[in-house]
Amino acid sequence: MQTVSTIVVAIVGFIHIAISVVEMFFWQTPSVYGRLGFSADIASQVAPIVNNAGLYNAFLAAGLLWGAFEQNISIPIFFLACVIVAGLYGAVTLKPTTLVLQTLPATIALIIVWLAHS
């Protein structure tokens, strides 16, 4: 079960690497900002904010990957909880599909981490 725990936490980490790359480097691509319903003009205006969010997602990814291979259960629990809260907030403020992309994988991973360490 410990191996499964490591794998699922790492998967959530890789999801956040992907989110980070998109937010930091591809935000002003029409297929990206258009998925959230932004026009090119608005996407350009909010680009610095989205780029900043990408950096925060990179920090989450780093913490998740650290936690995936750390014996201290507190680290993955903390970062998975952060992702769950961010996903819930994103679902309310951006798009409900954030629940599927962020909250669901992190919640599943958190349950597996708890089971692996109990």
N, C-alpha and C positions, 0 to 999 in steps of 0.2 A: 504493500500500500504506500510505502514511503516513496518508491519510484514513481508511482502514479501521481502522488502529490507534487513531486518535483516537476514532472512533465506538465501538469495542468497550470501550475504557477508560471512556469516558463512560457507556456502558450499565451497566457494573459499578458505577460511581459512583451512577447513578440507582437501581439495585437497593438500594444501601446507604442512600440517602435514604429509600426506602420502608421498609426494615427499621427504620431509626431512628425514623421517624414512628410506626410501629406499636408499637415498644417504648416510646417515650416518651409517647405520647398515647392509644393504644388497647389497651394491655396488659390492662386489667381488663375488657375486653369478652369475654363468654363464648365467642364464636366464635374469638377469638384465643388465650386461654390454654387453651381446650379442645383446640385442635389439638395442643398439646404434652402433653396429658393431665393438666393441673393442675385442681384443684377451685377454686371461687371463694375459699375460705378460704386455700388455699396461694398462689393467685395474688395475693391481697391482701398476704400476708406477704412475698412475694418481689418485689413491685412496685418498691420502691426499687432493688433490684439490677438488675432488668430495665430500669428507666428509665435507670440509669447505663450499662448496656450500649448502650442506644439512643444515648446521647451519644457513646460510643466509635465506634459505627457512623457517626454524623454526621461525626466526625473522619476516619474512613476515606473517606467519601464526598467530603469536602472535598479530601483529598489526591489521590484518584483524579481528580476533576474538574480539579484543578490540574495533575496529571501528564498528563492527556489532551491539554492544550494547551501543554505545556512541551516545549521542544526537548531538554532534558536527559533522556536515557533512564533515568537512575537513579531519578527520582521515580516514574514509573508502575511500574517494576519493584519498587521498595520497597513501594509500597502494594498492588500486586497480590499480592506475596509475603505480606504481612500478611493479606490476605483469604484466601488459600489456607490458611495456617496456622490462622486463625480458623475457617474452614470445616471443616477436618479435625478440629480440637478439638471443634467443635460437633457434628459427626457422631458422635464417640465419646461425648460427654457429654450431648447432648440428643436428637437425632434424626438418623438416617442421611440423611434427605432434605436435610439441610444441604449435603451433597456436591453435590446438583443445584442448589440455590439459590445457594450461594456459591462452592464450590470449582471446579465445572466452568466457569462463566462466567469466573472469574478466571484459570483455567489456560489457557483458549482465548485470552483477551485477552493473557496473558503471552507465549504462543507467537507471536501476531500482532505484538506489540510487538517481540519479538526479530527476527522476519523482516523487519519494516519498517525496522529499523535495521541490518540486516546487509548 
